[in-house]
Amino acid sequence: MKIRKVIAAVTGLAQEAIGLLSAVLTVMLFFDLLEVQTVFNLPPEFLPLYLLILVLFSLFSIASGVFLIREGRGRT
Amino acid sequence: MDAEKKYGLSSAIIMGLGGAIGFEIFVLLNYAYFDLAGPTMISALLFCGIINLLTMLSYSELSAALPEVGGEYTYTKAAFGGFISFMAGSLRWLASVFGGALAAVVFVEQLGVLFSVFAPSIQYLILANASILIVGLVVILLFLAIRGVEEATTFIVAAFLAIFIIFLAMSLNYSLTPRNIVPAASGGSLMRFFATSAYIFPMFVGMRALVAGAPKIKNPGRNIPAALMLTTVLLTVVYFFVAFVAVGVVDITEVGAGPLLNVAASKIMGDVGAILFAFAGIFASVSSVGTAMTVQSSILGGMSRDGYLPKALLSAHRRFGTRYIAIIASSLFVLFFGTSGAVEFLGYAASFGSLLVFALVNLSLIQLRRKMPRLDRPFKAPFYPLTPLAGIIMSVLLLSIPVVLRDVNAESALLSSLGMVAIVIVTYYLRMVKREVDFKRLRVAVGGVCFGAGATLILLAQVIAPPSLFIFMVLVGLVSIIAGLMNIIVSTRKID
C-alpha cells in the first residue's frame, strides 16, 4: 500500500505541475505575452478554442492532482 | 453611519443613481459607436433601459418581500438554495471583478486624455506605462479599502448630473448633425444592434446598489420599487440625450481622435470641456475601482459565512475591522485583468456576468411565486409571468448574439467566463460535497476526463505535434492516463 501511496503522490504532483503549466500557457496565449501566438503560429480565429481546451485541461489536471496528492497523504 | 438611520425615497434614488452613473459611459460608448453600431447605438441605449426596467420589476418585488442584506444572493437562496445561490454570488463577484478591472483601464485612459490638453509628451508616457499606473492605483485603493474609507455618493451623483446638464445645455448652441438612429430591418443590422446592447449593458447594472441597500431604506415595500422605476427612467433619459449629442457632434470617421464623450465635450465646450470630462472620468473610475473592491469583499465574505468559501475570507483587520483577506484576494483579480488593458473584452465579460445574474433573479421570482405563494409581497411585478420571462429571454438573447456574430472580444469574454464558472463549480463541489459516495463519484468523473484527455493527447501527438514537442506531449498524455486510471480504480472500489 505504501508504494501505491508514493505513486499516487508522485503522479499527483506531476499532474499539478502540468495543470499549472497549462494555466500559465493559457494566460500567456491570452495576453500574447512574449508573442507566443506568433511563436506557436496560431490562427487568431482558433485562439478561443485553444484557450478553452487549455483552461479545461488545466482545471481537470489540477483537480485530479489534488485527489491523488490527498490519497498519497493518506486522506481519500 | 448610524445603524438605526433609515433613508427615504429621494435618498434611495440617489443610491441607485450613485451605483449606476459611473465610468462606464466614458468607455463603453466608444467601441459601440465606432466599431459596432454607429448612430443606432442610441436606440440600443433605450433598448437596454427597457430590459433593465423589466428586471428591475422583478428586483422590486423580491427586494420588497425580502429586504435583507445580500440582494441577488438572498433571492436565489430563498428560491433555489445551495448551488444556484452560490452561482449567483460567484457571477455577481465575477462581474464586479471585470467591472473593476475595466474601471482601472479607464482611469489610465482618462489620465491620458487630461494630459493631452496640457502636455502630449506626458500623455505618451502615461499610455506607455499603463500597467504600472494600474498597479499603483489598485495598490493605493487596496490600502484605502482595508482602512474602510467611505465615499460621498450624493456628491458624486450631483457632480455628474451637473456636468451632463452643462454639456447638454451648451450643445444647444451647436448645430447637431441629424443621424439615423433606428437600426435597419436587415438581419446583420439587427444582430449588431443586439450585440451593442449587450456591450453597453453594464452602464445600467450598477443600479443594483439600491437593492443592496434595501435594509437601510424606510418603508421598503413602497420606496424601493418607486426608486428603482424612477432611477431607471431618469438614467435612460440622461444616457439617451448625452449619447444623442455625442453622436451628433462626432463623426464616425473620427475613430482615432479619442474617447467619444471626451471628443464631444472638447468640441462643444472647448478645452474646459475636455478637462472637465477627463476629471469626471478619472474620478468615476477611481471611485468604481474602490467600490468594486468593497463589493467583492462583501460577496466573498457572505459566501464564506455560509460555508461555501474558506472561513479565512471572513477575517477582520485588527485595527480597521475590514475583511482584509477578502479585499486583497479581490484586488489581485482586478489587478490581473486590469493590466491586460483589453477594454472590449472586459466590457463584454462584465456584461455577461450581470446578464446571467439578471436571468437568475427573474427565475427566482418565478420560483418564489410557486414555492411561497403566501409570502408577504408589498409590491408585485405586473403582468406576471410575462415580465420575468421577457427579462430571461432578453438576457439570454443579449448573451448569445455577440458570440453568434463572431465578435472575437465577445467569444474571448464568454470563454473566459465559462472557464471561471467551471472553476466555481469545481470549488462548490469540493467545498460542499459532504457525502463520501458523492465525493468518490466526482473523483471517478474527473479521472475519466483525465484518462480521455491523455489518450486524445497521445493520438493528437502522432498527427500534429512537431518533433520537438512530440515526447513532451506523449509524457503529458501518459501522466494524465495514469492519474485518470488511479482516480477511477480507487474510487470505483469504494463506491461499491
Interface residues (C-beta under 8 A of the other chain):
Chain A: I7 A8 T11 G12 A14 Q15 I18 F30 F31 P44 E45 L47 P48 L51 L52 V55 L56 F57 L59 F60 S61 A63 S64 G65 V66 F67 L68 E71 T76
Chain B: S340 A342 V408 E411 S412 L415 S416 L418 G419 A422 I423 V426 L430 R443 V446 G447 V449 C450 A453 V476 V479 S480 I482 A483 G484 M486 N487 V490 K494
